[in-house]
Amino acid sequence: MSGIAFDAEGTNCRVFKIAGIAEKSPAAEAGISPGDEIVGIDRQPASQFTSGQIEKLLKRNGVECSLNLRRDGKTRVVKSN
């Protein structure tokens, strides 16, 4: 489990922003913060996913996921499992 809670916003609810991070979770260890925007998942644009699909991807226990995150206009890639 990643430890990520997110909100879906924007047109068709296809903009995904981190709402919260569980303490001592893989997401916290990766430096993910509330307010970060998920712009890509496993090399695919986040807008191609529904919030339900992203939830399932992030809840897979022991499976690593690559997230492209945008913070303060800069994009970075983090791994979360």
C-alpha positions as CSV (number, residue, x, y, z in Angstrom):
1,M,0.0,0.0,0.0
2,S,1.3,3.4,-0.9
3,G,-0.1,5.5,1.8
4,I,-1.5,8.1,-0.6
5,A,-4.9,9.8,-0.5
6,F,-5.8,12.0,-3.5
7,D,-8.6,14.1,-4.8
8,A,-9.9,14.2,-8.4
9,E,-10.5,17.7,-9.8
10,G,-10.8,19.6,-13.0
11,T,-12.6,18.7,-16.2
12,N,-14.0,15.2,-16.0
13,C,-12.2,14.8,-12.7
14,R,-9.0,13.9,-14.4
15,V,-6.6,16.2,-12.4
16,F,-5.3,14.2,-9.4
17,K,-3.8,16.0,-6.4
18,I,-2.4,14.5,-3.3
19,A,-4.7,15.2,-0.4
20,G,-2.8,13.3,2.4
21,I,0.1,10.9,3.1
22,A,0.2,8.3,5.8
23,E,3.1,8.5,8.2
24,K,5.9,6.1,7.7
25,S,4.4,4.9,4.4
26,P,6.2,4.3,1.1
27,A,4.8,7.6,-0.1
28,A,6.2,9.5,2.9
29,E,9.6,7.8,2.4
30,A,9.5,8.8,-1.3
31,G,9.0,12.5,-0.3
32,I,5.5,12.8,-1.7
33,S,3.6,15.7,-0.2
34,P,0.0,17.0,0.0
35,G,-0.6,19.3,-3.0
36,D,1.6,17.4,-5.4
37,E,-0.2,16.7,-8.7
38,I,0.0,13.2,-10.2
39,V,0.7,13.9,-13.9
40,G,1.8,10.4,-14.9
41,I,1.6,6.8,-13.8
42,D,3.9,4.1,-15.1
43,R,4.8,6.3,-18.2
44,Q,1.1,7.0,-19.0
45,P,-0.6,10.4,-18.6
46,A,-2.6,10.4,-15.4
47,S,-5.5,11.9,-17.4
48,Q,-6.0,8.5,-19.1
49,F,-7.0,7.0,-15.7
50,T,-10.1,7.2,-13.6
51,S,-9.7,7.8,-9.9
52,G,-10.9,4.3,-9.3
53,Q,-8.2,2.9,-11.5
54,I,-5.5,4.9,-9.8
55,E,-6.8,3.8,-6.4
56,K,-6.4,0.1,-7.5
57,L,-2.9,0.8,-8.8
58,L,-1.8,2.4,-5.6
59,K,-3.3,-0.3,-3.3
60,R,-1.5,-3.2,-4.9
61,N,0.6,-4.6,-2.0
62,G,4.2,-5.1,-2.8
63,V,3.9,-3.8,-6.4
64,E,6.1,-0.8,-7.3
65,C,4.5,2.1,-9.2
66,S,6.2,4.9,-11.0
67,L,4.6,8.3,-10.4
68,N,5.3,11.6,-12.2
69,L,4.5,14.4,-9.8
70,R,4.4,18.1,-10.3
71,R,5.2,20.5,-7.5
72,D,5.9,24.2,-7.8
73,G,6.1,23.9,-11.6
74,K,8.7,21.1,-11.5
75,T,8.1,17.5,-12.4
76,R,9.9,14.6,-10.8
77,V,9.5,10.8,-10.9
78,V,9.2,8.8,-7.7
79,K,8.6,5.1,-7.1
80,S,6.0,4.0,-4.7
81,N,4.8,0.5,-3.6
